Amino acid sequence: MKISYQWLKEFVNFKYSAQELAGKLITLGFGVEGIQPCSWGQDFILEIEITPNRGDCLCILGIVREISAFTGIPFKVPKIKICEDKEPLENFLKVEVEDKILCPRYTARLIKGVKVGPSPLGVSRRLESLGVRSINNIVDATNYAFLERGQPLHAFDYSLIKGRKIVVRRAKPCESIVTLDGLDRILNNNMLVIADTQQPIAIAGIMGGANTEVRNTTTDVIIESAYFHPGNIRKTSQNLGMKTSASYRFERSADINEVRFSLDRVCSLIQEIAGGDILKGVIDEYSNFQKPQEVTLYYSKIAQILGAQLEKRKTIRILKQLGFGVKEGKTFLKIRVPTWRSNDVTREIDVIEEIARLHGYDKVKPALPPINFEGNGRHSSLALADNSLVLQGEVRDIMRDAGFLEVVNSGIVKKGIFERLFSEEGIKLIRIKNPLDEEMDILRPSLIPGLMENLIFNVNRDITSVKIFEIGRIFYGIDGELPEEHIRLAGLITGTAQRFWGETPRKLNFYDLKGILEYLFERLGISVFKFVPGSSFLLKNDLSILIYIRDARAGSMGQLKDEILQFYKLSQEVYFFEIELECVKDFRELEKRYKPFSKFPSIRRDSALLVPVDISAHEVKDLIEKEGGNILTEIFLFDYYQGEQVPLGFKSLAFSFVYQSREKTLTDEEVNVLHFRIIQRLSEKGISLRM
């Protein structure tokens, strides 16, 4: 949003330069994207970023309130001078609001005898410096008052209103209107329109119709100021593809009690710059008066949230400077929230946030929460480790130690190849009914879409070696039940492995990723896990592995399908994993136990085994460990081969067996007996020694 430095100073007489003011606004929680000198005078234009919850700050008055609250300098608003004619308005105009839910308040005045022409130079220059095109003095007055007070306004040519009556109603099916931009809009009965007795003359809260626009020949104008339901304006705007300054404001909820003030302000401006007589009276259809909300604020809660107790007087002063009404109690305050903040401040915590913002976040000193060492006998650090957030912190540290960079992506993803892949797999996708972007309307069922977007962003900038991970929530549906939500860890690797001195370059591969996951599980205290070949609709069949912790499926890993890479126009191999963190949390072994080394020597035996191709190395290792007992202290695979020397349907796996006792020195004869027994046990499964 663009805002004039000098215009602000007309409301509140602060002594800051434009640059200093920008710093104060940043302290208050606003973003300042830039400061530009104005081409036509001693003014500066500030580009301010307003968060969606602060619709009240989309105008001069809203920013002025913030500056005044921060500095303690009182502000003033221009006086409204209305000189009414003797003729009563009710003799010339009627208003009927049919849908009081979508339009709780509608006000209007009629000004007769205006002279339409160019606006005064000061008005037109100020508007154009803020990005608003000057049209004529009537339209410019409505835009000027809108920028000043934040209430969208509209002017109709009174002579073009059929039946001298305004009706606020839902559009009829397939009803149409040519809007001020010259386009013919087809409406439906979920859309609210402003109409006369024959046809729509405006799309409520979005844009007026060309059939009643103010022309050079206009002499009598109706000025409209109303409050429209934010949700309805948002849906209508999206369905019609119309984003206007008025819809942007109404979507963020305008102030229903500002409606009348802005109406009088714009009529005062029009009378000043275009002349005319304001007819006596005002039409104000206000179906349900909105009283300010009340919130109870306890002093103890302020101390609990901020970590320090603010002085009672300072707390009350901050709230009053922000426009809140305050009634003191012994242990609490009754807060009356002004209607311009009713959409944003609804709970006790919201009020505390406002106090902290004005007090200064930098003045809130950090404090560690107390740790209770009592309980079930477990060490407090172990109790903390049960917490999911603590686990996530540990995982982040381990992944960074493994050379990964963390990314954070939106939980809403684009339509594309993943929509089809997940649908084909039978996973029910959760769609957003009213997405901000038509292309992004699916809650992510996996972390892979975001990671692939991160990867492509880097590859397009010649960063082809990437190791990234993300911890985030995923969502998917189950027929007849509420959607499920899970926290997962996912990552991918691609490109060239880190090269040390004397090494030849090599590509990152499947075994690099497998080793990283083994390292992760070891650090997290997961001792019983296995990698089992299995299909995954995201991974290539020959390099698709399911991850099990104990007997629970915890995730998958492998090489992404060519179909996904082709979608992203990527030629290099990508290896991906995804793990359910809840499963990791359930099977962690947090207690560390000391196990002394044996003082007796070990004996090693190496054996190459002929194994049927349908038996995995993990299954062979399990059989060996089960038969080897306590004396077999280590078993690891050091060679794999399939070729001419191996019979069809078999593979060669070479294992090292390490035998060691804690009680005595083993003899070759004892080891040979046990080793032979293991080989015999394997032969029962069709596994034999390779000669």
Secondary structure as a PSIPRED ss2 file (coil, helix, strand):
# PSIPRED VFORMAT (PSIPRED V4.0)

   1 M C   1.000  0.000  0.000
   2 K E   0.000  0.000  1.000
   3 I E   0.000  0.000  1.000
   4 S E   0.000  0.000  1.000
   5 Y H   0.000  1.000  0.000
   6 Q H   0.000  1.000  0.000
   7 W H   0.000  1.000  0.000
   8 L H   0.000  1.000  0.000
   9 K H   0.000  1.000  0.000
  10 E H   0.000  1.000  0.000
  11 F H   0.000  1.000  0.000
  12 V C   1.000  0.000  0.000
  13 N C   1.000  0.000  0.000
  14 F C   1.000  0.000  0.000
  15 K C   1.000  0.000  0.000
  16 Y C   1.000  0.000  0.000
  17 S C   1.000  0.000  0.000
  18 A H   0.000  1.000  0.000
  19 Q H   0.000  1.000  0.000
  20 E H   0.000  1.000  0.000
  21 L H   0.000  1.000  0.000
  22 A H   0.000  1.000  0.000
  23 G H   0.000  1.000  0.000
  24 K H   0.000  1.000  0.000
  25 L H   0.000  1.000  0.000
  26 I H   0.000  1.000  0.000
  27 T H   0.000  1.000  0.000
  28 L C   1.000  0.000  0.000
  29 G C   1.000  0.000  0.000
  30 F C   1.000  0.000  0.000
  31 G E   0.000  0.000  1.000
  32 V E   0.000  0.000  1.000
  33 E E   0.000  0.000  1.000
  34 G E   0.000  0.000  1.000
  35 I E   0.000  0.000  1.000
  36 Q E   0.000  0.000  1.000
  37 P E   0.000  0.000  1.000
  38 C C   1.000  0.000  0.000
  39 S C   1.000  0.000  0.000
  40 W C   1.000  0.000  0.000
  41 G C   1.000  0.000  0.000
  42 Q C   1.000  0.000  0.000
  43 D C   1.000  0.000  0.000
  44 F E   0.000  0.000  1.000
  45 I E   0.000  0.000  1.000
  46 L E   0.000  0.000  1.000
  47 E E   0.000  0.000  1.000
  48 I E   0.000  0.000  1.000
  49 E E   0.000  0.000  1.000
  50 I C   1.000  0.000  0.000
  51 T C   1.000  0.000  0.000
  52 P C   1.000  0.000  0.000
  53 N C   1.000  0.000  0.000
  54 R C   1.000  0.000  0.000
  55 G H   0.000  1.000  0.000
  56 D H   0.000  1.000  0.000
  57 C H   0.000  1.000  0.000
  58 L C   1.000  0.000  0.000
  59 C C   1.000  0.000  0.000
  60 I H   0.000  1.000  0.000
  61 L H   0.000  1.000  0.000
  62 G H   0.000  1.000  0.000
  63 I H   0.000  1.000  0.000
  64 V H   0.000  1.000  0.000
  65 R H   0.000  1.000  0.000
  66 E H   0.000  1.000  0.000
  67 I H   0.000  1.000  0.000
  68 S H   0.000  1.000  0.000
  69 A H   0.000  1.000  0.000
  70 F H   0.000  1.000  0.000
  71 T H   0.000  1.000  0.000
  72 G C   1.000  0.000  0.000
  73 I C   1.000  0.000  0.000
  74 P C   1.000  0.000  0.000
  75 F C   1.000  0.000  0.000
  76 K C   1.000  0.000  0.000
  77 V C   1.000  0.000  0.000
  78 P C   1.000  0.000  0.000
  79 K C   1.000  0.000  0.000
  80 I C   1.000  0.000  0.000
  81 K C   1.000  0.000  0.000
  82 I C   1.000  0.000  0.000
  83 C C   1.000  0.000  0.000
  84 E E   0.000  0.000  1.000
  85 D E   0.000  0.000  1.000
  86 K E   0.000  0.000  1.000
  87 E E   0.000  0.000  1.000
  88 P E   0.000  0.000  1.000
  89 L H   0.000  1.000  0.000
  90 E H   0.000  1.000  0.000
  91 N H   0.000  1.000  0.000
  92 F C   1.000  0.000  0.000
  93 L C   1.000  0.000  0.000
  94 K E   0.000  0.000  1.000
  95 V E   0.000  0.000  1.000
  96 E E   0.000  0.000  1.000
  97 V E   0.000  0.000  1.000
  98 E C   1.000  0.000  0.000
  99 D C   1.000  0.000  0.000
 100 K C   1.000  0.000  0.000
 101 I C   1.000  0.000  0.000
 102 L C   1.000  0.000  0.000
 103 C C   1.000  0.000  0.000
 104 P C   1.000  0.000  0.000
 105 R E   0.000  0.000  1.000
 106 Y E   0.000  0.000  1.000
 107 T E   0.000  0.000  1.000
 108 A E   0.000  0.000  1.000
 109 R E   0.000  0.000  1.000
 110 L E   0.000  0.000  1.000
 111 I E   0.000  0.000  1.000
 112 K E   0.000  0.000  1.000
 113 G C   1.000  0.000  0.000
 114 V C   1.000  0.000  0.000
 115 K C   1.000  0.000  0.000
 116 V C   1.000  0.000  0.000
 117 G C   1.000  0.000  0.000
 118 P C   1.000  0.000  0.000
 119 S C   1.000  0.000  0.000
 120 P C   1.000  0.000  0.000
 121 L H   0.000  1.000  0.000
 122 G H   0.000  1.000  0.000
 123 V H   0.000  1.000  0.000
 124 S H   0.000  1.000  0.000
 125 R H   0.000  1.000  0.000
 126 R H   0.000  1.000  0.000
 127 L H   0.000  1.000  0.000
 128 E H   0.000  1.000  0.000
 129 S H   0.000  1.000  0.000
 130 L C   1.000  0.000  0.000
 131 G C   1.000  0.000  0.000
 132 V C   1.000  0.000  0.000
 133 R C   1.000  0.000  0.000
 134 S C   1.000  0.000  0.000
 135 I C   1.000  0.000  0.000
 136 N C   1.000  0.000  0.000
 137 N H   0.000  1.000  0.000
 138 I H   0.000  1.000  0.000
 139 V H   0.000  1.000  0.000
 140 D H   0.000  1.000  0.000
 141 A H   0.000  1.000  0.000
 142 T H   0.000  1.000  0.000
 143 N H   0.000  1.000  0.000
 144 Y H   0.000  1.000  0.000
 145 A H   0.000  1.000  0.000
 146 F H   0.000  1.000  0.000
 147 L H   0.000  1.000  0.000
 148 E H   0.000  1.000  0.000
 149 R H   0.000  1.000  0.000
 150 G C   1.000  0.000  0.000
 151 Q C   1.000  0.000  0.000
 152 P C   1.000  0.000  0.000
 153 L E   0.000  0.000  1.000
 154 H E   0.000  0.000  1.000
 155 A E   0.000  0.000  1.000
 156 F E   0.000  0.000  1.000
 157 D E   0.000  0.000  1.000
 158 Y H   0.000  1.000  0.000
 159 S H   0.000  1.000  0.000
 160 L H   0.000  1.000  0.000
 161 I C   1.000  0.000  0.000
 162 K H   0.000  1.000  0.000
 163 G H   0.000  1.000  0.000
 164 R H   0.000  1.000  0.000
 165 K E   0.000  0.000  1.000
 166 I E   0.000  0.000  1.000
 167 V E   0.000  0.000  1.000
 168 V E   0.000  0.000  1.000
 169 R E   0.000  0.000  1.000
 170 R E   0.000  0.000  1.000
 171 A C   1.000  0.000  0.000
 172 K C   1.000  0.000  0.000
 173 P C   1.000  0.000  0.000
 174 C C   1.000  0.000  0.000
 175 E C   1.000  0.000  0.000
 176 S E   0.000  0.000  1.000
 177 I E   0.000  0.000  1.000
 178 V E   0.000  0.000  1.000
 179 T E   0.000  0.000  1.000
 180 L C   1.000  0.000  0.000
 181 D C   1.000  0.000  0.000
 182 G C   1.000  0.000  0.000
 183 L C   1.000  0.000  0.000
 184 D E   0.000  0.000  1.000
 185 R E   0.000  0.000  1.000
 186 I E   0.000  0.000  1.000
 187 L C   1.000  0.000  0.000
 188 N C   1.000  0.000  0.000
 189 N C   1.000  0.000  0.000
 190 N C   1.000  0.000  0.000
 191 M C   1.000  0.000  0.000
 192 L E   0.000  0.000  1.000
 193 V E   0.000  0.000  1.000
 194 I E   0.000  0.000  1.000
 195 A E   0.000  0.000  1.000
 196 D C   1.000  0.000  0.000
 197 T C   1.000  0.000  0.000
 198 Q C   1.000  0.000  0.000
 199 Q C   1.000  0.000  0.000
 200 P E   0.000  0.000  1.000
 201 I E   0.000  0.000  1.000
 202 A E   0.000  0.000  1.000
 203 I E   0.000  0.000  1.000
 204 A C   1.000  0.000  0.000
 205 G C   1.000  0.000  0.000
 206 I C   1.000  0.000  0.000
 207 M E   0.000  0.000  1.000
 208 G E   0.000  0.000  1.000
 209 G E   0.000  0.000  1.000
 210 A H   0.000  1.000  0.000
 211 N H   0.000  1.000  0.000
 212 T H   0.000  1.000  0.000
 213 E C   1.000  0.000  0.000
 214 V C   1.000  0.000  0.000
 215 R C   1.000  0.000  0.000
 216 N C   1.000  0.000  0.000
 217 T C   1.000  0.000  0.000
 218 T C   1.000  0.000  0.000
 219 T C   1.000  0.000  0.000
 220 D E   0.000  0.000  1.000
 221 V E   0.000  0.000  1.000
 222 I E   0.000  0.000  1.000
 223 I E   0.000  0.000  1.000
 224 E E   0.000  0.000  1.000
 225 S E   0.000  0.000  1.000
 226 A E   0.000  0.000  1.000
 227 Y E   0.000  0.000  1.000
 228 F C   1.000  0.000  0.000
 229 H C   1.000  0.000  0.000
 230 P H   0.000  1.000  0.000
 231 G H   0.000  1.000  0.000
 232 N H   0.000  1.000  0.000
 233 I H   0.000  1.000  0.000
 234 R H   0.000  1.000  0.000
 235 K H   0.000  1.000  0.000
 236 T H   0.000  1.000  0.000
 237 S H   0.000  1.000  0.000
 238 Q H   0.000  1.000  0.000
 239 N H   0.000  1.000  0.000
 240 L H   0.000  1.000  0.000
 241 G C   1.000  0.000  0.000
 242 M C   1.000  0.000  0.000
 243 K C   1.000  0.000  0.000
 244 T C   1.000  0.000  0.000
 245 S H   0.000  1.000  0.000
 246 A H   0.000  1.000  0.000
 247 S H   0.000  1.000  0.000
 248 Y H   0.000  1.000  0.000
 249 R H   0.000  1.000  0.000
 250 F H   0.000  1.000  0.000
 251 E H   0.000  1.000  0.000
 252 R C   1.000  0.000  0.000
 253 S C   1.000  0.000  0.000
 254 A C   1.000  0.000  0.000
 255 D C   1.000  0.000  0.000
 256 I H   0.000  1.000  0.000
 257 N H   0.000  1.000  0.000
 258 E H   0.000  1.000  0.000
 259 V H   0.000  1.000  0.000
 260 R H   0.000  1.000  0.000
 261 F H   0.000  1.000  0.000
 262 S H   0.000  1.000  0.000
 263 L H   0.000  1.000  0.000
 264 D H   0.000  1.000  0.000
 265 R H   0.000  1.000  0.000
 266 V H   0.000  1.000  0.000
 267 C H   0.000  1.000  0.000
 268 S H   0.000  1.000  0.000
 269 L H   0.000  1.000  0.000
 270 I H   0.000  1.000  0.000
 271 Q H   0.000  1.000  0.000
 272 E H   0.000  1.000  0.000
 273 I H   0.000  1.000  0.000
 274 A H   0.000  1.000  0.000
 275 G C   1.000  0.000  0.000
 276 G C   1.000  0.000  0.000
 277 D E   0.000  0.000  1.000
 278 I E   0.000  0.000  1.000
 279 L E   0.000  0.000  1.000
 280 K E   0.000  0.000  1.000
 281 G C   1.000  0.000  0.000
 282 V C   1.000  0.000  0.000
 283 I E   0.000  0.000  1.000
 284 D E   0.000  0.000  1.000
 285 E E   0.000  0.000  1.000
 286 Y E   0.000  0.000  1.000
 287 S C   1.000  0.000  0.000
 288 N C   1.000  0.000  0.000
 289 F C   1.000  0.000  0.000
 290 Q C   1.000  0.000  0.000
 291 K C   1.000  0.000  0.000
 292 P C   1.000  0.000  0.000
 293 Q E   0.000  0.000  1.000
 294 E E   0.000  0.000  1.000
 295 V E   0.000  0.000  1.000
 296 T E   0.000  0.000  1.000
 297 L E   0.000  0.000  1.000
 298 Y E   0.000  0.000  1.000
 299 Y H   0.000  1.000  0.000
 300 S H   0.000  1.000  0.000
 301 K H   0.000  1.000  0.000
 302 I H   0.000  1.000  0.000
 303 A H   0.000  1.000  0.000
 304 Q H   0.000  1.000  0.000
 305 I H   0.000  1.000  0.000
 306 L H   0.000  1.000  0.000
 307 G C   1.000  0.000  0.000
 308 A C   1.000  0.000  0.000
 309 Q C   1.000  0.000  0.000
 310 L C   1.000  0.000  0.000
 311 E C   1.000  0.000  0.000
 312 K H   0.000  1.000  0.000
 313 R H   0.000  1.000  0.000
 314 K H   0.000  1.000  0.000
 315 T H   0.000  1.000  0.000
 316 I H   0.000  1.000  0.000
 317 R H   0.000  1.000  0.000
 318 I H   0.000  1.000  0.000
 319 L H   0.000  1.000  0.000
 320 K H   0.000  1.000  0.000
 321 Q H   0.000  1.000  0.000
 322 L C   1.000  0.000  0.000
 323 G C   1.000  0.000  0.000
 324 F C   1.000  0.000  0.000
 325 G E   0.000  0.000  1.000
 326 V E   0.000  0.000  1.000
 327 K E   0.000  0.000  1.000
 328 E E   0.000  0.000  1.000
 329 G C   1.000  0.000  0.000
 330 K C   1.000  0.000  0.000
 331 T C   1.000  0.000  0.000
 332 F E   0.000  0.000  1.000
 333 L E   0.000  0.000  1.000
 334 K E   0.000  0.000  1.000
 335 I E   0.000  0.000  1.000
 336 R E   0.000  0.000  1.000
 337 V E   0.000  0.000  1.000
 338 P C   1.000  0.000  0.000
 339 T H   0.000  1.000  0.000
 340 W H   0.000  1.000  0.000
 341 R H   0.000  1.000  0.000
 342 S C   1.000  0.000  0.000
 343 N C   1.000  0.000  0.000
 344 D C   1.000  0.000  0.000
 345 V C   1.000  0.000  0.000
 346 T C   1.000  0.000  0.000
 347 R C   1.000  0.000  0.000
 348 E H   0.000  1.000  0.000
 349 I H   0.000  1.000  0.000
 350 D H   0.000  1.000  0.000
 351 V H   0.000  1.000  0.000
 352 I H   0.000  1.000  0.000
 353 E H   0.000  1.000  0.000
 354 E H   0.000  1.000  0.000
 355 I H   0.000  1.000  0.000
 356 A H   0.000  1.000  0.000
 357 R H   0.000  1.000  0.000
 358 L H   0.000  1.000  0.000
 359 H H   0.000  1.000  0.000
 360 G C   1.000  0.000  0.000
 361 Y H   0.000  1.000  0.000
 362 D H   0.000  1.000  0.000
 363 K H   0.000  1.000  0.000
 364 V C   1.000  0.000  0.000
 365 K C   1.000  0.000  0.000
 366 P C   1.000  0.000  0.000
 367 A C   1.000  0.000  0.000
 368 L C   1.000  0.000  0.000
 369 P C   1.000  0.000  0.000
 370 P C   1.000  0.000  0.000
 371 I C   1.000  0.000  0.000
 372 N C   1.000  0.000  0.000
 373 F C   1.000  0.000  0.000
 374 E C   1.000  0.000  0.000
 375 G C   1.000  0.000  0.000
 376 N C   1.000  0.000  0.000
 377 G C   1.000  0.000  0.000
 378 R C   1.000  0.000  0.000
 379 H C   1.000  0.000  0.000
 380 S H   0.000  1.000  0.000
 381 S H   0.000  1.000  0.000
 382 L H   0.000  1.000  0.000
 383 A H   0.000  1.000  0.000
 384 L H   0.000  1.000  0.000
 385 A H   0.000  1.000  0.000
 386 D C   1.000  0.000  0.000
 387 N C   1.000  0.000  0.000
 388 S H   0.000  1.000  0.000
 389 L H   0.000  1.000  0.000
 390 V H   0.000  1.000  0.000
 391 L H   0.000  1.000  0.000
 392 Q H   0.000  1.000  0.000
 393 G H   0.000  1.000  0.000
 394 E H   0.000  1.000  0.000
 395 V H   0.000  1.000  0.000
 396 R H   0.000  1.000  0.000
 397 D H   0.000  1.000  0.000
 398 I H   0.000  1.000  0.000
 399 M H   0.000  1.000  0.000
 400 R H   0.000  1.000  0.000
 401 D H   0.000  1.000  0.000
 402 A C   1.000  0.000  0.000
 403 G C   1.000  0.000  0.000
 404 F C   1.000  0.000  0.000
 405 L E   0.000  0.000  1.000
 406 E E   0.000  0.000  1.000
 407 V C   1.000  0.000  0.000
 408 V C   1.000  0.000  0.000
 409 N C   1.000  0.000  0.000
 410 S C   1.000  0.000  0.000
 411 G C   1.000  0.000  0.000
 412 I E   0.000  0.000  1.000
 413 V E   0.000  0.000  1.000
 414 K E   0.000  0.000  1.000
 415 K C   1.000  0.000  0.000
 416 G C   1.000  0.000  0.000
 417 I H   0.000  1.000  0.000
 418 F H   0.000  1.000  0.000
 419 E H   0.000  1.000  0.000
 420 R H   0.000  1.000  0.000
 421 L H   0.000  1.000  0.000
 422 F H   0.000  1.000  0.000
 423 S H   0.000  1.000  0.000
 424 E H   0.000  1.000  0.000
 425 E C   1.000  0.000  0.000
 426 G C   1.000  0.000  0.000
 427 I C   1.000  0.000  0.000
 428 K E   0.000  0.000  1.000
 429 L C   1.000  0.000  0.000
 430 I E   0.000  0.000  1.000
 431 R E   0.000  0.000  1.000
 432 I C   1.000  0.000  0.000
 433 K C   1.000  0.000  0.000
 434 N C   1.000  0.000  0.000
 435 P C   1.000  0.000  0.000
 436 L C   1.000  0.000  0.000
 437 D E   0.000  0.000  1.000
 438 E C   1.000  0.000  0.000
 439 E C   1.000  0.000  0.000
 440 M E   0.000  0.000  1.000
 441 D E   0.000  0.000  1.000
 442 I E   0.000  0.000  1.000
 443 L E   0.000  0.000  1.000
 444 R C   1.000  0.000  0.000
 445 P C   1.000  0.000  0.000
 446 S C   1.000  0.000  0.000
 447 L C   1.000  0.000  0.000
 448 I H   0.000  1.000  0.000
 449 P H   0.000  1.000  0.000
 450 G H   0.000  1.000  0.000
 451 L H   0.000  1.000  0.000
 452 M H   0.000  1.000  0.000
 453 E H   0.000  1.000  0.000
 454 N H   0.000  1.000  0.000
 455 L H   0.000  1.000  0.000
 456 I H   0.000  1.000  0.000
 457 F H   0.000  1.000  0.000
 458 N H   0.000  1.000  0.000
 459 V H   0.000  1.000  0.000
 460 N C   1.000  0.000  0.000
 461 R C   1.000  0.000  0.000
 462 D C   1.000  0.000  0.000
 463 I C   1.000  0.000  0.000
 464 T C   1.000  0.000  0.000
 465 S C   1.000  0.000  0.000
 466 V E   0.000  0.000  1.000
 467 K E   0.000  0.000  1.000
 468 I E   0.000  0.000  1.000
 469 F E   0.000  0.000  1.000
 470 E E   0.000  0.000  1.000
 471 I E   0.000  0.000  1.000
 472 G E   0.000  0.000  1.000
 473 R E   0.000  0.000  1.000
 474 I E   0.000  0.000  1.000
 475 F E   0.000  0.000  1.000
 476 Y E   0.000  0.000  1.000
 477 G E   0.000  0.000  1.000
 478 I C   1.000  0.000  0.000
 479 D C   1.000  0.000  0.000
 480 G C   1.000  0.000  0.000
 481 E C   1.000  0.000  0.000
 482 L C   1.000  0.000  0.000
 483 P C   1.000  0.000  0.000
 484 E E   0.000  0.000  1.000
 485 E E   0.000  0.000  1.000
 486 H E   0.000  0.000  1.000
 487 I E   0.000  0.000  1.000
 488 R E   0.000  0.000  1.000
 489 L E   0.000  0.000  1.000
 490 A E   0.000  0.000  1.000
 491 G E   0.000  0.000  1.000
 492 L E   0.000  0.000  1.000
 493 I E   0.000  0.000  1.000
 494 T E   0.000  0.000  1.000
 495 G C   1.000  0.000  0.000
 496 T E   0.000  0.000  1.000
 497 A C   1.000  0.000  0.000
 498 Q C   1.000  0.000  0.000
 499 R C   1.000  0.000  0.000
 500 F C   1.000  0.000  0.000
 501 W C   1.000  0.000  0.000
 502 G C   1.000  0.000  0.000
 503 E C   1.000  0.000  0.000
 504 T C   1.000  0.000  0.000
 505 P C   1.000  0.000  0.000
 506 R C   1.000  0.000  0.000
 507 K E   0.000  0.000  1.000
 508 L C   1.000  0.000  0.000
 509 N C   1.000  0.000  0.000
 510 F H   0.000  1.000  0.000
 511 Y H   0.000  1.000  0.000
 512 D H   0.000  1.000  0.000
 513 L H   0.000  1.000  0.000
 514 K H   0.000  1.000  0.000
 515 G H   0.000  1.000  0.000
 516 I H   0.000  1.000  0.000
 517 L H   0.000  1.000  0.000
 518 E H   0.000  1.000  0.000
 519 Y H   0.000  1.000  0.000
 520 L H   0.000  1.000  0.000
 521 F H   0.000  1.000  0.000
 522 E H   0.000  1.000  0.000
 523 R H   0.000  1.000  0.000
 524 L H   0.000  1.000  0.000
 525 G C   1.000  0.000  0.000
 526 I C   1.000  0.000  0.000
 527 S C   1.000  0.000  0.000
 528 V C   1.000  0.000  0.000
 529 F E   0.000  0.000  1.000
 530 K E   0.000  0.000  1.000
 531 F E   0.000  0.000  1.000
 532 V E   0.000  0.000  1.000
 533 P E   0.000  0.000  1.000
 534 G C   1.000  0.000  0.000
 535 S C   1.000  0.000  0.000
 536 S C   1.000  0.000  0.000
 537 F C   1.000  0.000  0.000
 538 L C   1.000  0.000  0.000
 539 L E   0.000  0.000  1.000
 540 K E   0.000  0.000  1.000
 541 N E   0.000  0.000  1.000
 542 D E   0.000  0.000  1.000
 543 L E   0.000  0.000  1.000
 544 S E   0.000  0.000  1.000
 545 I E   0.000  0.000  1.000
 546 L E   0.000  0.000  1.000
 547 I E   0.000  0.000  1.000
 548 Y E   0.000  0.000  1.000
 549 I E   0.000  0.000  1.000
 550 R C   1.000  0.000  0.000
 551 D C   1.000  0.000  0.000
 552 A E   0.000  0.000  1.000
 553 R E   0.000  0.000  1.000
 554 A E   0.000  0.000  1.000
 555 G E   0.000  0.000  1.000
 556 S E   0.000  0.000  1.000
 557 M E   0.000  0.000  1.000
 558 G E   0.000  0.000  1.000
 559 Q E   0.000  0.000  1.000
 560 L E   0.000  0.000  1.000
 561 K C   1.000  0.000  0.000
 562 D H   0.000  1.000  0.000
 563 E H   0.000  1.000  0.000
 564 I H   0.000  1.000  0.000
 565 L H   0.000  1.000  0.000
 566 Q H   0.000  1.000  0.000
 567 F H   0.000  1.000  0.000
 568 Y C   1.000  0.000  0.000
 569 K C   1.000  0.000  0.000
 570 L C   1.000  0.000  0.000
 571 S C   1.000  0.000  0.000
 572 Q C   1.000  0.000  0.000
 573 E C   1.000  0.000  0.000
 574 V E   0.000  0.000  1.000
 575 Y E   0.000  0.000  1.000
 576 F E   0.000  0.000  1.000
 577 F E   0.000  0.000  1.000
 578 E E   0.000  0.000  1.000
 579 I E   0.000  0.000  1.000
 580 E E   0.000  0.000  1.000
 581 L H   0.000  1.000  0.000
 582 E H   0.000  1.000  0.000
 583 C H   0.000  1.000  0.000
 584 V H   0.000  1.000  0.000
 585 K H   0.000  1.000  0.000
 586 D H   0.000  1.000  0.000
 587 F C   1.000  0.000  0.000
 588 R C   1.000  0.000  0.000
 589 E C   1.000  0.000  0.000
 590 L C   1.000  0.000  0.000
 591 E C   1.000  0.000  0.000
 592 K C   1.000  0.000  0.000
 593 R C   1.000  0.000  0.000
 594 Y C   1.000  0.000  0.000
 595 K C   1.000  0.000  0.000
 596 P C   1.000  0.000  0.000
 597 F C   1.000  0.000  0.000
 598 S C   1.000  0.000  0.000
 599 K C   1.000  0.000  0.000
 600 F C   1.000  0.000  0.000
 601 P C   1.000  0.000  0.000
 602 S C   1.000  0.000  0.000
 603 I E   0.000  0.000  1.000
 604 R E   0.000  0.000  1.000
 605 R E   0.000  0.000  1.000
 606 D E   0.000  0.000  1.000
 607 S E   0.000  0.000  1.000
 608 A E   0.000  0.000  1.000
 609 L E   0.000  0.000  1.000
 610 L E   0.000  0.000  1.000
 611 V E   0.000  0.000  1.000
 612 P E   0.000  0.000  1.000
 613 V C   1.000  0.000  0.000
 614 D C   1.000  0.000  0.000
 615 I C   1.000  0.000  0.000
 616 S C   1.000  0.000  0.000
 617 A H   0.000  1.000  0.000
 618 H H   0.000  1.000  0.000
 619 E H   0.000  1.000  0.000
 620 V H   0.000  1.000  0.000
 621 K H   0.000  1.000  0.000
 622 D H   0.000  1.000  0.000
 623 L H   0.000  1.000  0.000
 624 I H   0.000  1.000  0.000
 625 E H   0.000  1.000  0.000
 626 K H   0.000  1.000  0.000
 627 E H   0.000  1.000  0.000
 628 G H   0.000  1.000  0.000
 629 G C   1.000  0.000  0.000
 630 N C   1.000  0.000  0.000
 631 I C   1.000  0.000  0.000
 632 L E   0.000  0.000  1.000
 633 T E   0.000  0.000  1.000
 634 E E   0.000  0.000  1.000
 635 I E   0.000  0.000  1.000
 636 F E   0.000  0.000  1.000
 637 L E   0.000  0.000  1.000
 638 F E   0.000  0.000  1.000
 639 D E   0.000  0.000  1.000
 640 Y E   0.000  0.000  1.000
 641 Y E   0.000  0.000  1.000
 642 Q C   1.000  0.000  0.000
 643 G C   1.000  0.000  0.000
 644 E C   1.000  0.000  0.000
 645 Q C   1.000  0.000  0.000
 646 V C   1.000  0.000  0.000
 647 P C   1.000  0.000  0.000
 648 L C   1.000  0.000  0.000
 649 G C   1.000  0.000  0.000
 650 F E   0.000  0.000  1.000
 651 K E   0.000  0.000  1.000
 652 S E   0.000  0.000  1.000
 653 L E   0.000  0.000  1.000
 654 A E   0.000  0.000  1.000
 655 F E   0.000  0.000  1.000
 656 S E   0.000  0.000  1.000
 657 F E   0.000  0.000  1.000
 658 V E   0.000  0.000  1.000
 659 Y E   0.000  0.000  1.000
 660 Q C   1.000  0.000  0.000
 661 S C   1.000  0.000  0.000
 662 R C   1.000  0.000  0.000
 663 E C   1.000  0.000  0.000
 664 K C   1.000  0.000  0.000
 665 T C   1.000  0.000  0.000
 666 L C   1.000  0.000  0.000
 667 T C   1.000  0.000  0.000
 668 D H   0.000  1.000  0.000
 669 E H   0.000  1.000  0.000
 670 E H   0.000  1.000  0.000
 671 V H   0.000  1.000  0.000
 672 N H   0.000  1.000  0.000
 673 V H   0.000  1.000  0.000
 674 L H   0.000  1.000  0.000
 675 H H   0.000  1.000  0.000
 676 F H   0.000  1.000  0.000
 677 R H   0.000  1.000  0.000
 678 I H   0.000  1.000  0.000
 679 I H   0.000  1.000  0.000
 680 Q H   0.000  1.000  0.000
 681 R H   0.000  1.000  0.000
 682 L H   0.000  1.000  0.000
 683 S H   0.000  1.000  0.000
 684 E C   1.000  0.000  0.000
 685 K C   1.000  0.000  0.000
 686 G C   1.000  0.000  0.000
 687 I C   1.000  0.000  0.000
 688 S E   0.000  0.000  1.000
 689 L E   0.000  0.000  1.000
 690 R C   1.000  0.000  0.000
 691 M C   1.000  0.000  0.000
